[in-house]
């Protein structure tokens, strides 16, 4: 036991010596890898140059028909015929259904006869008034009799107007037995068949006609985005296209771009309380009927152009513990400085810088993990162009 205790210092020293021998070659031989001690870190920078950028926003929405008409009966009666083929195009004024007109034809004939009777009663009352007007001058007729005759004549004229209105009402009801299409468009499935009883005010339509060319696309934009755009336009940082809004592009559900371009129809005047968004309505031509009601789509909206946009690679942006944006900038002496900046929206792989950077600044975009403020660095060949062929439109 005593002998083993004396051997412990010797064994520990031997182990330390072996470890040093193993480590010394690795520490002495750099093998060409890494930077020598005290060597300046090598970084890649982005030289800031203002660019002309057209800003766009991609908004999601639904496609709806330009016009929709739910066809309902205007008179009661038994449906006699259906005069269209489901799924075809119909013109405004085309007869779609025929309701039994027998009762309404009889009412029309009766009203027509009533008008003839009323008109026939006008002439004798008119002649009587004329005669009594001459006789009253000679005091051959009392004023009371003349007034009664005059009132009878005026009543006869009124009866004619009443009969004429009744005839027009009967004609309208008779015409309503022909159920016509209010608009031109594509007609859907018929909800009724011959023999069904039609009723005025029934909740379910007989059929629906939709105008499919052009089509509406309703999208929503947040009120925050709308306010930001308005401030940028008012400050002069961005300019609208000459016609107030650029052509709209449409991305279909399968990810393909629609061939036709659309225009902005209107912007809603109120903000949805539940979502904080505003509804925008766009109109797109639909000559090939590619767009169908209910389809999901995305609209690319040109907001405006900034002629002096400052773009920063996204990988160059850092944030402190409070979330404030900052970057490392290399000064004229190749010394690293920290710079606080204010960024807005993104553009492809870039941030749009609102404050903090100016033309000619060299911002470190690669090698951030090796540098600290005040360090001297070696700058690689800089670039001021968007990487990977980034499109200057967003």
C-alpha positions as a printed NumPy array, in Angstrom:
array([[   0.   ,    0.   ,    0.   ],
       [   2.818,    2.379,    0.913],
       [   4.675,    1.517,   -2.277],
       [   1.72 ,    2.354,   -4.535],
       [   1.278,    5.733,   -2.895],
       [   4.92 ,    6.69 ,   -3.714],
       [   4.389,    5.779,   -7.415],
       [   1.355,    8.104,   -7.938],
       [   3.325,   11.383,   -8.59 ],
       [   5.484,    9.626,  -11.134],
       [   2.5  ,    8.213,  -13.035],
       [   0.755,   11.602,  -13.106],
       [   3.83 ,   13.327,  -14.485],
       [   4.202,   10.645,  -17.136],
       [   0.585,   11.135,  -18.271],
       [   1.034,   14.915,  -18.554],
       [   4.172,   14.459,  -20.597],
       [   2.515,   12.137,  -23.072],
       [  -0.406,   14.569,  -23.5  ],
       [   1.959,   17.457,  -24.233],
       [   3.822,   15.414,  -26.807],
       [   0.584,   14.604,  -28.606],
       [  -0.665,   18.181,  -28.59 ],
       [   2.524,   19.981,  -29.639],
       [   2.551,   18.821,  -33.273],
       [  -1.024,   19.866,  -33.802],
       [  -0.373,   23.291,  -32.335],
       [   2.845,   23.887,  -34.217],
       [   1.798,   22.617,  -37.608],
       [  -0.869,   24.964,  -39.125],
       [  -0.995,   22.848,  -42.231],
       [  -2.199,   25.876,  -44.205],
       [  -5.604,   25.839,  -42.47 ],
       [  -7.266,   28.871,  -40.754],
       [  -5.863,   32.354,  -40.199],
       [  -2.532,   32.938,  -38.436],
       [  -2.711,   34.576,  -35.026],
       [  -3.285,   38.347,  -35.215],
       [  -4.368,   38.025,  -38.914],
       [  -7.283,   40.282,  -40.012],
       [ -10.568,   38.446,  -40.595],
       [ -11.683,   38.183,  -44.198],
       [ -15.249,   39.406,  -44.867],
       [ -17.507,   39.934,  -47.861],
       [ -19.318,   43.241,  -48.083],
       [ -22.245,   44.714,  -49.989],
       [ -21.685,   48.214,  -51.359],
       [ -24.868,   50.218,  -50.975],
       [ -26.234,   51.785,  -54.161],
       [ -29.773,   53.232,  -54.468],
       [ -31.898,   51.33 ,  -56.97 ],
       [ -35.2  ,   51.848,  -58.739],
       [ -37.607,   49.303,  -57.319],
       [ -41.254,   48.683,  -58.195],
       [ -43.014,   47.486,  -55.092],
       [ -45.783,   44.942,  -55.356],
       [ -48.054,   43.213,  -52.895],
       [ -49.452,   39.708,  -53.233],
       [ -52.977,   39.437,  -51.854],
       [ -55.18 ,   36.354,  -51.536],
       [ -58.821,   36.361,  -52.537],
       [ -61.75 ,   34.643,  -54.205],
       [ -63.143,   34.909,  -57.718],
       [ -66.804,   35.826,  -58.139],
       [ -69.086,   36.384,  -61.111],
       [ -69.42 ,   39.878,  -62.547],
       [ -73.209,   39.603,  -62.336],
       [ -75.42 ,   36.995,  -60.68 ],
       [ -79.175,   36.71 ,  -61.185],
       [ -81.374,   34.299,  -59.223],
       [ -84.453,   33.851,  -61.414],
       [ -87.78 ,   33.646,  -59.524],
       [ -91.415,   33.688,  -60.716],
       [ -93.347,   36.973,  -60.682],
       [ -96.795,   35.315,  -60.851],
       [ -98.384,   32.194,  -59.379],
       [ -99.161,   29.267,  -61.624],
       [ -98.245,   25.847,  -62.951],
       [ -94.964,   25.584,  -64.853],
       [ -95.62 ,   24.398,  -68.4  ],
       [ -92.227,   24.357,  -70.176],
       [ -88.5  ,   24.794,  -69.718],
       [ -87.042,   26.496,  -72.792],
       [ -83.26 ,   26.342,  -72.234],
       [ -80.472,   23.801,  -71.996],
       [ -78.656,   23.709,  -68.687],
       [ -75.025,   24.878,  -68.732],
       [ -75.356,   26.959,  -71.912],
       [ -75.074,   30.68 ,  -72.554],
       [ -78.298,   32.697,  -72.627],
       [ -78.96 ,   36.281,  -73.661],
       [ -80.719,   38.933,  -71.634],
       [ -84.461,   38.795,  -72.42 ],
       [ -84.428,   35.147,  -73.484],
       [ -87.482,   33.164,  -72.323],
       [ -86.405,   30.489,  -69.83 ],
       [ -89.713,   29.102,  -68.565],
       [ -93.406,   29.234,  -69.503],
       [ -96.064,   29.433,  -66.755],
       [ -99.674,   28.523,  -67.639],
       [-101.111,   31.852,  -68.963],
       [-104.815,   30.91 ,  -69.173],
       [-105.994,   32.775,  -66.066],
       [-103.886,   35.837,  -66.829],
       [-105.095,   35.907,  -70.444],
       [-108.697,   35.932,  -69.204],
       [-107.939,   38.744,  -66.753],
       [-106.334,   40.714,  -69.563],
       [-109.384,   40.316,  -71.816],
       [-111.712,   41.387,  -68.98 ],
       [-109.63 ,   44.472,  -68.284],
       [-109.614,   45.315,  -71.959],
       [-113.411,   45.135,  -72.055],
       [-113.671,   47.333,  -68.979],
       [-111.593,   49.967,  -70.727],
       [-113.875,   49.893,  -73.769],
       [-116.906,   50.358,  -71.516],
       [-115.306,   53.263,  -69.663],
       [-114.342,   54.99 ,  -72.888],
       [-117.869,   54.554,  -74.245],
       [-119.293,   56.36 ,  -71.215],
       [-117.175,   59.444,  -71.791],
       [-118.888,   60.719,  -74.958],
       [-122.508,   61.076,  -73.67 ],
       [-121.395,   62.775,  -70.469],
       [-119.211,   65.115,  -72.461],
       [-122.088,   66.071,  -74.826],
       [-124.44 ,   66.628,  -71.884],
       [-122.013,   69.025,  -70.252],
       [-121.659,   70.935,  -73.516],
       [-125.406,   71.364,  -73.903],
       [-125.99 ,   72.458,  -70.313],
       [-123.125,   74.946,  -70.516],
       [-125.092,   76.827,  -73.215],
       [-128.433,   76.473,  -71.432],
       [-127.155,   77.773,  -68.128],
       [-126.397,   81.088,  -69.843],
       [-130.148,   81.443,  -70.56 ],
       [-131.048,   80.227,  -67.074],
       [-132.751,   77.193,  -68.631],
       [-130.731,   74.796,  -66.413],
       [-130.035,   75.215,  -62.75 ],
       [-126.406,   75.511,  -61.615],
       [-126.829,   72.376,  -59.523],
       [-127.781,   70.281,  -62.57 ],
       [-124.812,   71.625,  -64.555],
       [-122.405,   70.842,  -61.728],
       [-123.768,   67.294,  -61.47 ],
       [-123.324,   66.765,  -65.222],
       [-119.795,   68.164,  -65.126],
       [-118.91 ,   65.865,  -62.213],
       [-120.29 ,   62.865,  -64.1  ],
       [-118.117,   63.724,  -67.092],
       [-114.983,   63.993,  -64.958],
       [-115.823,   60.691,  -63.271],
       [-116.143,   59.066,  -66.678],
       [-112.666,   60.309,  -67.589],
       [-111.297,   58.944,  -64.313],
       [-112.965,   55.594,  -64.959],
       [-111.094,   55.424,  -68.247],
       [-107.776,   55.943,  -66.487],
       [-108.615,   53.307,  -63.876],
       [-109.596,   50.839,  -66.601],
       [-106.43 ,   51.633,  -68.553],
       [-104.275,   50.991,  -65.462],
       [-106.103,   47.723,  -64.789],
       [-105.46 ,   46.648,  -68.359],
       [-101.755,   47.474,  -68.01 ],
       [-101.588,   45.473,  -64.771],
       [-103.251,   42.518,  -66.459],
       [-100.842,   42.806,  -69.404],
       [ -97.818,   42.815,  -67.066],
       [ -99.036,   39.686,  -65.257],
       [ -99.661,   37.984,  -68.583],
       [ -96.149,   38.862,  -69.723],
       [ -94.746,   37.481,  -66.446],
       [ -95.944,   34.027,  -67.466],
       [ -92.876,   34.104,  -69.73 ],
       [ -89.967,   33.901,  -67.248],
       [ -87.054,   35.69 ,  -68.924],
       [ -83.338,   36.015,  -68.181],
       [ -82.474,   39.439,  -66.707],
       [ -78.824,   39.232,  -67.809],
       [ -76.639,   37.538,  -70.383],
       [ -74.441,   34.742,  -69.092],
       [ -74.009,   31.074,  -68.318],
       [ -77.129,   29.368,  -66.928],
       [ -76.897,   26.688,  -64.272],
       [ -78.99 ,   23.726,  -63.199],
       [ -82.757,   24.105,  -63.19 ],
       [ -84.297,   23.673,  -59.742],
       [ -87.844,   23.129,  -61.106],
       [ -89.497,   20.908,  -63.676],
       [ -92.728,   21.228,  -65.718],
       [ -95.788,   20.673,  -63.556],
       [ -94.344,   22.386,  -60.485],
       [ -96.4  ,   25.065,  -58.769],
       [ -94.693,   28.461,  -58.903],
       [ -95.36 ,   31.056,  -56.194],
       [ -94.489,   34.728,  -55.979],
       [ -91.813,   35.326,  -53.346],
       [ -90.678,   31.713,  -53.09 ],
       [ -87.299,   31.465,  -51.306],
       [ -85.566,   29.146,  -53.769],
       [ -84.712,   30.411,  -57.274],
       [ -85.833,   28.521,  -60.328],
       [ -82.346,   28.817,  -61.86 ],
       [ -79.25 ,   31.034,  -61.596],
       [ -77.605,   32.944,  -64.446],
       [ -74.038,   34.253,  -64.026],
       [ -72.049,   36.617,  -66.224],
       [ -68.562,   35.103,  -66.392],
       [ -66.765,   37.634,  -68.575],
       [ -65.311,   39.71 ,  -67.013],
       [ -64.874,   38.38 ,  -63.461],
       [ -64.405,   39.977,  -60.053],
       [ -61.546,   39.048,  -57.733],
       [ -62.108,   40.229,  -54.16 ],
       [ -58.958,   40.423,  -52.022],
       [ -58.165,   41.853,  -48.603],
       [ -55.305,   44.124,  -47.574],
       [ -54.421,   44.987,  -44.008],
       [ -55.086,   48.532,  -42.863],
       [ -51.423,   48.725,  -41.768],
       [ -50.222,   48.067,  -45.323],
       [ -52.673,   50.611,  -46.679],
       [ -51.461,   53.314,  -44.275],
       [ -47.802,   52.541,  -45.028],
       [ -48.422,   52.857,  -48.757],
       [ -50.284,   56.138,  -48.297],
       [ -47.47 ,   57.625,  -46.205],
       [ -44.848,   56.578,  -48.754],
       [ -46.831,   58.183,  -51.585],
       [ -47.467,   61.397,  -49.631],
       [ -43.804,   61.735,  -48.658],
       [ -42.685,   61.366,  -52.283],
       [ -40.566,   58.264,  -51.63 ],
       [ -42.823,   56.303,  -53.973],
       [ -44.638,   57.296,  -57.157],
       [ -47.852,   55.806,  -58.482],
       [ -48.123,   54.66 ,  -62.113],
       [ -49.557,   57.231,  -64.523],
       [ -53.047,   55.706,  -64.478],
       [ -53.133,   55.577,  -60.681],
       [ -52.587,   51.834,  -60.408],
       [ -50.595,   49.42 ,  -62.487],
       [ -51.879,   46.349,  -64.259],
       [ -52.786,   43.564,  -61.86 ],
       [ -51.513,   40.048,  -62.326],
       [ -53.357,   36.931,  -61.193],
       [ -51.872,   33.697,  -59.864],
       [ -54.256,   30.732,  -60.165],
       [ -54.743,   27.894,  -57.682],
       [ -52.236,   25.646,  -59.459],
       [ -49.528,   28.321,  -59.216],
       [ -49.623,   29.39 ,  -62.869],
       [ -50.004,   33.018,  -63.892],
       [ -53.205,   34.024,  -65.656],
       [ -52.635,   35.407,  -69.159],
       [ -54.966,   38.41 ,  -68.87 ],
       [ -54.185,   41.468,  -66.749],
       [ -56.764,   43.152,  -64.573],
       [ -57.526,   46.557,  -63.121],
       [ -58.461,   47.724,  -59.644],
       [ -62.177,   48.502,  -59.505],
       [ -62.525,   50.019,  -56.045],
       [ -61.295,   49.952,  -52.441],
       [ -63.82 ,   49.526,  -49.655],
       [ -64.415,   52.552,  -47.432],
       [ -64.493,   50.636,  -44.138],
       [ -62.165,   48.326,  -42.21 ],
       [ -63.37 ,   44.9  ,  -41.093],
       [ -63.4  ,   45.013,  -37.29 ],
       [ -62.647,   41.317,  -36.885],
       [ -59.66 ,   41.154,  -39.265],
       [ -58.423,   44.744,  -39.499],
       [ -58.392,   44.515,  -43.28 ],
       [ -59.86 ,   46.395,  -46.226],
       [ -61.511,   44.722,  -49.221],
       [ -60.217,   45.504,  -52.719],
       [ -62.098,   44.468,  -55.851],
       [ -60.276,   43.796,  -59.12 ],
       [ -61.755,   43.06 ,  -62.556],
       [ -60.155,   40.547,  -64.935],
       [ -61.219,   39.676,  -68.508],
       [ -62.297,   36.049,  -68.865],
       [ -62.747,   35.374,  -72.596],
       [ -61.801,   31.697,  -72.315],
       [ -63.867,   31.159,  -69.144],
       [ -60.767,   29.932,  -67.321],
       [ -61.858,   31.761,  -64.18 ],
       [ -64.831,   30.284,  -62.361],
       [ -66.791,   31.617,  -59.386],
       [ -65.442,   30.424,  -56.042],
       [ -61.897,   29.747,  -57.221],
       [ -59.026,   30.791,  -54.94 ],
       [ -56.465,   33.142,  -56.49 ],
       [ -53.691,   35.555,  -55.597],
       [ -53.486,   39.059,  -57.03 ],
       [ -50.144,   40.825,  -57.509],
       [ -50.76 ,   44.531,  -57.082],
       [ -48.258,   47.196,  -58.209],
       [ -48.137,   49.707,  -55.358],
       [ -45.616,   52.175,  -56.73 ],
       [ -41.973,   52.832,  -57.604],
       [ -39.123,   54.015,  -55.367],
       [ -36.345,   55.569,  -57.446],
       [ -33.847,   55.604,  -54.549],
       [ -34.456,   52.384,  -52.667],
       [ -31.686,   51.202,  -50.327],
       [ -31.531,   47.397,  -50.286],
       [ -29.737,   45.324,  -47.63 ],
       [ -29.063,   41.56 ,  -47.896],
       [ -31.143,   39.776,  -45.304],
       [ -28.163,   37.856,  -43.961],
       [ -26.411,   41.149,  -43.151],
       [ -29.107,   42.276,  -40.701],
       [ -28.627,   41.71 ,  -36.972],
       [ -30.89 ,   42.501,  -34.048],
       [ -30.068,   43.342,  -30.468],
       [ -31.859,   42.006,  -27.402],
       [ -34.563,   44.661,  -27.84 ],
       [ -35.165,   43.747,  -31.461],
       [ -33.533,   46.874,  -32.903],
       [ -31.935,   46.456,  -36.334],
       [ -28.199,   46.984,  -36.844],
       [ -25.395,   46.078,  -39.24 ],
       [ -21.609,   45.923,  -39.32 ],
       [ -20.084,   48.511,  -41.653],
       [ -16.441,   48.622,  -42.831],
       [ -15.078,   52.194,  -42.818],
       [ -12.371,   53.724,  -45.012],
       [  -9.628,   52.31 ,  -42.729],
       [ -11.08 ,   48.781,  -43.027],
       [ -12.208,   48.95 ,  -39.411],
       [ -15.537,   47.425,  -38.388],
       [ -18.191,   49.787,  -37.072],
       [ -21.688,   49.032,  -35.807],
       [ -24.565,   50.989,  -37.317],
       [ -28.192,   51.161,  -36.129],
       [ -30.684,   51.177,  -38.995],
       [ -34.441,   51.169,  -39.623],
       [ -35.84 ,   48.64 ,  -42.078],
       [ -39.259,   48.356,  -43.677],
       [ -40.511,   45.63 ,  -45.981],
       [ -38.584,   42.888,  -47.76 ],
       [ -37.629,   42.744,  -51.418],
       [ -36.687,   39.269,  -52.683],
       [ -33.654,   38.393,  -50.48 ],
       [ -33.236,   41.995,  -49.303],
       [ -34.534,   44.349,  -46.645],
       [ -35.617,   47.832,  -47.692],
       [ -33.687,   50.253,  -45.474],
       [ -35.564,   53.383,  -44.434],
       [ -32.842,   55.017,  -42.299],
       [ -29.229,   54.457,  -41.319],
       [ -27.431,   53.667,  -44.594],
       [ -26.307,   55.831,  -47.479],
       [ -24.734,   55.349,  -50.882],
       [ -21.229,   53.889,  -50.778],
       [ -21.479,   52.235,  -47.348],
       [ -19.808,   48.833,  -47.17 ],
       [ -21.984,   46.455,  -45.164],
       [ -20.617,   43.081,  -44.075],
       [ -22.797,   40.275,  -45.418],
       [ -20.442,   37.273,  -44.905],
       [ -18.108,   36.587,  -41.986],
       [ -20.212,   38.303,  -39.333],
       [ -19.36 ,   35.61 ,  -36.77 ],
       [ -15.641,   36.457,  -36.924],
       [ -15.749,   40.23 ,  -36.403],
       [ -16.454,   42.689,  -33.636],
       [ -16.636,   46.512,  -33.624],
       [ -13.151,   48.054,  -33.822],
       [ -11.515,   45.08 ,  -35.536],
       [  -9.463,   45.458,  -38.687],
       [ -10.69 ,   43.245,  -41.532],
       [  -9.7  ,   42.206,  -45.013],
       [ -12.427,   42.935,  -47.538],
       [ -13.113,   40.434,  -50.272],
       [ -14.07 ,   41.589,  -53.751],
       [ -17.273,   43.564,  -53.065],
       [ -20.482,   43.444,  -54.964],
       [ -23.339,   45.918,  -55.187],
       [ -25.668,   43.851,  -57.376],
       [ -28.516,   41.634,  -56.194],
       [ -27.405,   38.077,  -55.582],
       [ -28.723,   35.06 ,  -57.509],
       [ -30.297,   37.263,  -60.185],
       [ -32.881,   38.712,  -57.813],
       [ -35.734,   40.438,  -59.57 ],
       [ -35.977,   44.112,  -58.534],
       [ -39.793,   43.762,  -58.404],
       [ -41.552,   42.447,  -55.285]])
